[in-house]
Each structure stands twice: as C-alpha cells, then as structure tokens.
Amino acid sequence: MDAAPLDPSTLSPYWMPFSHNRYFKQHHTLRMLDRADGVYYTTREGQRLFDCLSGLWCCGLGHRHPRIMDAIRQQLDVLDYGTAFQMGYEPTFRLAQRIVDMAPPGFGQVFFVNSGSEAVDTALKMALAYHRARGEAHRTRFIGREKGYHGVGFGGMSVGGMVANRKMFAAGMIPGVDHLPHTHNLQEMAFSKGQPTWGAHLADELERLVALHDASTVAAVIVEPMQGSAGVIVPPVGYLQRLREICDKYGILLIFDEVITGFGRMGAAFGAQYFAVTPDMITFAKGINNGSVPLGGVLTKHAIYEACMAGPDHMVEFFHGYTYSGHPLAVAAAHATLDVLSEEGIFEQVNQLVPVLESAVHSLKGEADIVDIRNCGLAAAVELAPIPGKPGLRALQVFEAGLKRGMLFRFSGDMIAMGPPFVSTAQQLHDMASVLRDAIRDSR
Ligand SMILES: Cc1ncc(COP(=O)(O)O)c(C=O)c1O
C-alpha cells in the first residue's frame, strides 16, 4: 500500500472504453493496474489480483510470457514497421501459413487486421466481395444473432445483438441485417454443464429468415460458436451443425467469430474443431499473440479467396486493408505464441483444466441469488438475480468484493464471467470459485 492517492481531477481527460467513467473516477482505488506477471496483476496500491478473465480473454498464457516478450524485443532490432500495401515481409506470410495449418481442411488464406472488430467488418466485406465476384451481387443481407457480440464497428454492431451496444447508435445500423433468436433459456438449460441438450431447434429459425428474405438476398450468417461477451452462452448440442446444414442448402456463407474461442480457449485451435462444425470464414484476434500487440485476422476458405482473385492481375483485387495489417511486432509475438501453444502442450493443459473449472464453478449451485451457472472450454459464467429495479448493481458489488479478496472478475449486466489463464493451476481455479462464493455473500 505505497502509492499516494490520485487526485480524481487528473483522471478526467481519459474517456475510458466500455466503462462507467464517472463511477470509476470516484472509486478507482484497487482498480488502477500497475504491472502484471503470469496470472496476476498488481495494482497501484500493491494488491495482487488473480486475472480471472486472462486480460479480456486474450492473455491465456499469462502476462509477459518470456518467449513472447523476447520475440517482441528482438523484432524491434530488425523491422519496427513495414508497409503491407504492395510490399511484403516474409514472417507475415509464414504466420498466415501456420494459421491455415491449424484450421480445419478447406481454409487457405489469412487477412490480417488489428482487432476483433476489424476482423468482423473485414469478413462481412469479404462475403459481399465473394458473392459479387461470382455474379451474385444481390446477396447482401447478413444474419447475426440476438445477444451476439461482434465488436464495435458499424458492421459488427449491426450484426451484433446486445441491446446496450445498439440502441444509442440505431441510426448507424447497416441495412439488410436480421437476427436469429439467442439460445439462452434459463427455464430449459439453467445449470447445464457444457453444451445444453435443449435448443438445437432454434437454428431452424434460419429457415424462417431465409424464407422471409429469400436465399438469393442473403450473403452470410455470423455467430460466435460460443457467445463470450453475453456471458458464456454455450451452443445447444446440434445447433451449430444445423446452422451449417441450412447455410449449405441455400449457398449462404457461415462465419464463426472466434475472437474469444480461437487459439486455445476451447482446448483446440478453434471452436470449429471443438464443436466439429466447419464454417467458411473464421474471425480471430486476442489469443493469436496472447494480447501482447494488437492483431486480428480473417481465415477464409481457399474458394473464397480464389473467387475474389478476379480482374487484371496488375490490379488490386480487394480494396480493403489497414495501415497496421500484420504489424511486424504483432507478427513476431504471434509466432512466439504459436510456438508456446504447440511446444508447451497448452491445448492439452487446457483440456485438463476444463473439468476442474466445471466442478469448481458448479459447486456454487445452491448459493442464494445465483440463477445460472454455465461453462464450456475454459470459460464459465455465473448469472445473478438482479437487485430489483437496479440491474447491474449486484454484479458490480460482487466484482468490488472480489477485488478486495484478490480476484479480478469480469462483470457485465448481472453476470460474472471467468476465462482464466490456460496456465492456471487447479488450485487457482478452486480459489477463484471459492472467492466468488465469498464475494457473493459479502455483497448481500
Ligand atoms: C466474439 C468477438 N468478436 C469481436 C470482438 C471485438 O474485438 P475487439 O475488441 O478486439 O475489437 C470481441 C471482443 O471481445 C469478441 O468477443
């Protein structure tokens, strides 16, 4: 407890993302991070916090992993930045190959971006470009899902289905978007372990939307294989398979947004393999380089790339890209991350932790005020009954009680989400659950 208190007026200039700015600036004690090492942050006051969400689902290997840090340092001595428009850097091409090699069969190319939001908007544009190149320019509609989160770009916001993220920007929604119903139903699936057995039929709603709009107008369906930001909503058994069948039937592209599920969270390279359903495109970010330098991307089936490679070959084929697409520091960090994932057997480690997390979080069942506990891969959520008339306050109180007890939980709405580091010990996962129990009790 050595840091002097901060003058709240010095905090004013920073407009914080996805945060209650006014509340934070008055209650920042224990919430100012100072440094991090492995699975722990340390706050300005010297409090150690277990990182229950691996950063924001991105630092699965723990913070400041030495191999990733070394790769970034070494890269700084070689090439800081290199233009990726009409010029190349060999490690970026090699990284694309490594990612393709981790994907299910049929994938051929990777387009690099800097975030999940950019990955989603890029994938939507690719879907339009693909259909246009094949003479189906009338396929312009996108179908997302209620409660889906696909980032904050205009495209991602429009296909997303989280009301709070949409209502303020209603006028900016891209046209021609419809939504599947979400699959979260407390009456049918509360306290399910892993995939709920109820709910596959909800995928059939896609048939209804296709009948309403006509298949010839639909470009793509985009879903998170497991919905992370809405609070770990796990797909019912057979649901994703059914979406795949319907998309195939009507020539609609299926996009999996794997910004959270990619690169280890499911104990596999992608949710596609975990759920045994192969989409046409996969968006990724976060885990690709352990959150160390912004990097995201879109993995596409080779056939999509091939179709887009049209026109005179001296001309740009896809008028899209970012100044920092495939930034050399991010690429170096990604190579090191993929090395660690494979050489240190991380997917196996995750698979060993999954049942530990499952039994730890479900041991809270019966605790007053918990209305649901769910889990899938190395992710879990506990849903709390809201305080009447004050939605969101309950989870905030639990979050603050957790901080005092050395746990940094993620709260959103009245949910507490957990996506602990892949390198956590079983004991740390048990401690996380038991502190959550205490924090819920403290908050009463
Ligand atoms: C599934 C999904 N898509 C997109 C995003 C947006 O990623 P970013 O915040 O890097 O733009 C997120 C972020 O959590 C996400 O979970």
The ligand as a Gaussian input file, in Angstrom:
#p B3LYP/6-31G(d) Opt

LIG

0 1
 C      -16.607000     -12.560000     -30.495000
 C      -15.994000     -11.201000     -30.530000
 N      -15.921000     -10.521000     -31.677000
 C      -15.357000      -9.321000     -31.763000
 C      -14.823000      -8.716000     -30.649000
 C      -14.220000      -7.361000     -30.757000
 O      -12.851000      -7.419000     -30.610000
 P      -12.020000      -6.070000     -30.370000
 O      -12.397000      -5.553000     -29.035000
 O      -10.588000      -6.531000     -30.477000
 O      -12.378000      -5.143000     -31.470000
 C      -14.858000      -9.381000     -29.426000
 C      -14.299000      -8.768000     -28.217000
 O      -14.477000      -9.219000     -27.122000
 C      -15.478000     -10.642000     -29.358000
 O      -15.567000     -11.325000     -28.202000

